[in-house]
Amino acid sequence: MSVTAERAAAGRPRPPVVGKGIAHALSGAWRGHAAPIQISAPELVPCVDALVRSGAGALVWHRLRATGWRDAPGLESLHGAHQTDRLRSAMNARHVIEAITAMRDAGIDAMLLKGWSVATCYADPALRPLGDIDLLVRDHDGGAARERAAALAVRRPPIDLHTSLLDLTDRTVAQLFERSRMIPLGDIAVRVLGREDQFRHLCLHFFRHAGSRPLWLCDIAATLEAMPHDFDWERCLAGDALLSERVVAAVGLAERILGAIPARPLPSRWRRRLPAWLPRAVLRTWGTPFDARVFRPTAMSLSLRTPGEILPALLRRWPNPLEATVERKVGLTGTWRPFVQLHEATARAFRFIPRLATGR
């Protein structure tokens, strides 16, 4: 790290502090009458970049506009995100309708994942930014669906086709279609996951990506508060026990970090105390600068040639507790987290050794 970078890092608020600021800013932001933000402008400014990059800028402005300091210096991009996301939401809805209609014209029954189907749980769906259009199709429709998607490739956003779901490995595609439901969108009805499968999908997707985006926990919180009285927790939590443990933990995180109030609380037999390390890990990840999480400025093989760079390079690649837990496929309790992190770091090292010869 250069001297300039070191100085910049020294003046930057610590990740846990920024993570807590993000949590305060987003608490209840999906509600129609979200309470005004209770933190000050100086406390919010260090969080702005992470909020906007993660897609949560519009939600924060939704709470911020009721305060007397919404025009404070450093908060301008939140207002911009609010305007941009509302426009993109309307455009994306049209693209979804076009994509679903194009699939149906080819005789393909496609199911919409995440995106708009989750936005309907927000008091104002336009507050939930939308990206790629994720569609699930049956395996025998895969080829035709890809052709249709390619024909629509000139449009924005792109279509991301799936014939299986990484996050729902204990459900078959046939089961997901059988339990699916239809929701209105414009002049058509769109097929989406059944409520129980959708909630499980949201929680496991959040964990698979190590809780990296605050917006995804907002999705979980908004869905919790929009649950109908007949939501079936037993169906939602049936399946792989390790995955179900993560769903239960995601509920606890939404309650603890964002103040979610479930409309249909977890049955008492499923209630678990959150392990102390888990909320800390999520908040630390949220507070870590975006570039530090996804950008590796120097190949490890090059860092090894500079003795002074070896330790910083290893620390940049050290897995956080949640990341290591997911990769090692272990439970959230019963194992010392530093040991799990060491296990994952060792596994990464063994995967890296064969690449040394190529200089990558």
N, C-alpha and C positions, 0 to 999 in steps of 0.2 A: 504494500500500500504506500502511495506517495505521501510526502509530508503534507501536501495540500489536502489530500483525502483524509489523512489522520486528523487534521485540524477540523475538517468538516464533520467527521464522525464524532469528535470530542464535543462539538457544540450541538449535536443532535440529541433530542430526548431519548432516553432508553426505551427499547421495545416494549417492556411491560407497561410503561407510562402511556405511550402512544396507543397501545392495545386497549387499555382501559378507557382512554378518551374516545376511541372508536366505538367501544361498547356503549358508553354513555350517550354518544351522539345517535346511535341507531336504536336505542331502547324504545320499543313501541312505535317505531317510525312507520310501520306498515298499516297502522290504524287510521281510521278516517279523521278522528280528532286527537291526533298525537299531541301529547303535552309538549310545551316549548322546551328546548334544550336547557339543561340545568348547569352546564359547564360554561366557562367564560370564553370569549374570543381567543385570548392568548393560549388557552388550553386546547382549543379546537384547531387552530392554525396548523400545528405539526401533524395533524391527522388528515388534513385535506387531500394531500397527494394520494395517500393510500385509499381513501374513500372514493375518490374519483376514478382511480385506476381499477378498483375492484367492482365498479358499477353501482356503488351505493351513494353516489353524490346527490342524486335526485331525492332519495329518501331523507337525507340529512337536511336538504333545503326545505323539504316539506315541514320539518320541525322548526327550522331556523327562521323561516319567514315571519313567524309570530313574535319574534324577539325584537328588541329595540336596537340590536347591534348587528343585524343581518348584513349590513353594507360595510362591515369592518374590513380593513385591508387584509388580504390574504384569503378571503372567503369567496372571491368572485367566481372561481371555477365551479363552486357548488351550484350557483345560480345557472351558470352555463350548462352544467350537466342536467339540471332539471328541465331546461328548455329543450335541449337536444334529445334527451331520453323520451320525452313526451311525443316529440315528432317521430322519432324512430319507432316508438311503440305503434303508432297508427300505421306507419309504412309496413312494419313487420307483420301486423295483422293481415294486411292485404296480401303480402307474400305467402303467408301461411295458407290463406284461402286458395290462392292460385296453385300452390304446391299440392294441397290435398285434392283439389279439383282435377289437376292434371293426372294424379295417381288414379283417381276414381275413373277417369275417362279411359284409362288403360286397364280397368278391371282390377286394380290393386287396392286393397283395404289397408291404408297406412294409419298408424297410431302416432299422435303427436306427443313427444316427451318434453318434460320441463317447460321452459319458455312460457308461452301463453297459458298453458294449462296450470302453471303455478301462479302466474300473475293474477288469475281470477280469485285467488285467496286474499289478495291485497284489497284494501278499501278502495283504492284507485289503481287499477291495473297498469296505468301509464307510468306509475312510479317504479315499476319493476322493469329495468332495461332488458331488452331481448337481443340475442346474438344469432348464432346459427339456428337453422330449423332442424331439429332432431326428429327423425321419423323412424319408427320401428315397423318392419314388414316381415311377413312370414318368409322362411328360407326359399320356398319355391317361387316367390315373387321378387327375389333379390335382383336377378338379371334385368328384368323389365323395369324395375324401380330405378336401377342405376342409369338405364337409358333415359328414362324420363327426367331424372335429376340432372343428367348431363345436358339435356335440351334446355333446362332452366338455368344452366350455369351462368349465363350472362346477367342474371338477375341477382339482386342482393337482398338478404344475406344468403350464403350458400346452404345447400341441403346436406345434412350429415345423416347418411342412412345406416341403420343397424338391423341385423337379423338375429341378434342376441344382445343381452345386456350384461356388461361386466359387473355391475353392482347388484344384480339379482340372479346370481348363479344358482340359487336354490329354487328358482321358479322357471318353468318352461315357457317358451313363447306362446304355446297353445293355451296355457293357463292364464297368461297375462291378457290375451285377447278374449278369452272366455269371461274374465272378470272385469273387462274394461267398461267404460261408460261413455256417453255422448254429451258434449257440452256445446252450447251455441256460440258461434263466432260469425258475426255478420249475418249473411243470409244462409249459411250452411251450419250443419252440426258436425263437430270434429270428435273423432274417437281419441280418448286419453286413457291412461291407466286407471284402474279402479282405485278408490281412495286409499285403501290399505296398502296396495302395491306401490302407489305413488309416494306415499309417505315413507315407506321403507326405502324406496329408491332415492329419495332426497337425502335421507340420513346416511345411507351407505355411500352415496356419491360425495357427500361432505367429508366423510372419513377417508375415502380412497384418496382424496386430494389433501389429506392431512389438515383439514379445516382451514385451508389457506385463504378463502374468500369470505369476508363477513356477510356478503349478500346471500350466500347459501344458507347461513344460519338464520338469516331473516326469512328465507323461504320456509324453513322448518317452523319457525315461530309463527309466521302468518298462517301456515297450514294447520298448526295446532289450534289456533284460535278460531279457525273457520270450520273445524270438524263438526259434522252433523251428529245428532244424538245417536244414530245407529252405526257409527263408526265401530268396526269390530277389531279391537286390539288383539284378540286371540288369532285372528287371521293375519293381521299385520306382523305379529311376532312369531308366527309359526315358521319353522325351517331351521337352518343352520344356527346353532346356539351362539357361536362366536359373532355372527352377523347380527343376531337379535340383541346381543349385549350392546353392540354399537348403536342400534336404534334407540334403546333405552337411554344410553348415555347422551345421545343427541338431544333427546327430550330434556334431560337434566341441564345440558349446556344452554339450550334456548331459554329455559327458566332462569338459570343462574346468571348468565351473561347479559341476556337481552330483556329479561323481565316478562317472558311470555306467560300467559295465563291460559292453559289448555281448556277448551270448551268441553273436552271429553278426557278427563285425567286418566293417567295410567292406573290400571287395577293395582291394588296394594301388593299383590304377590309378585308383580314385576318391578316394583320400586327398588332402586338401588342407590346407595350414596355414591356420589361422584368421587372418584379418586382425586386426591388433592392436586396431583401433578397435571391432570387433564385440562382444567380451565386455564391454568398458568401457561401451558404449552400453546393453547389456542390464542390467548392474548399476546403472547410473545411473537407468534407467527404473524398475527395481524399488525403488530408494531414494527416488524422487521421491514426495512425499505424494500420496495418491490424489486429493484435491480439486484439487491443482495440475495434475494431468494431465487431468482430465475436466471441470473447472468453469471457465467464463469469466465472472467476476463482472461485467464491464462490456463492453458492445458496443464494437467497435473504433471505430465512427463517433462514439461519445460520448467515447472516449479521445482522439480527434483534436482535440476542442474544448478539451482541457486540456494545454497544452504540457508540463507536468511529468509527465504520464501517458503520453505517446506512446512514449518509449523503453521503460519497463517493460512496456507493452502489447505492443510488438513482440517483446521478449525472451520474454514468456510464450507467444507464438505461434510462436517460432522452432522449426522442425522439428528433432528430434534426428536423428543420422546414419542410424539404421536406418529410422525413419519416412520420411525423405527418399529413401532408397535404394529402398524398396518403392514409394512413390508415383511416383518417376521411372522405375521399371522398368529399373534399371541393375544391373550386376554388383556383386559384393561387393569386387572388387579392380580395379585399373587406373585408377580415377578418384579424384582427391583428394576426400575426403568433404566438406570445407567448400564445395567448388564444387557438389557435389550438393545440399547444404543450401541454398545460395544460389539454385540453380535452382528448387528446390521453393518456397522463400519468395517468389521472384519470381512463380511461377505462381499462388500463393495471392493475392498482391497484385493481379494482373490479374483474378482471379476476384472479388475483393472490390470493385474500383472501381465496377462497375455497381450494386452494392448501396448505395453511398453515398447515392444519391438517396432511398432508402427509409428511411435512418437505421438500418439493421440492422448 
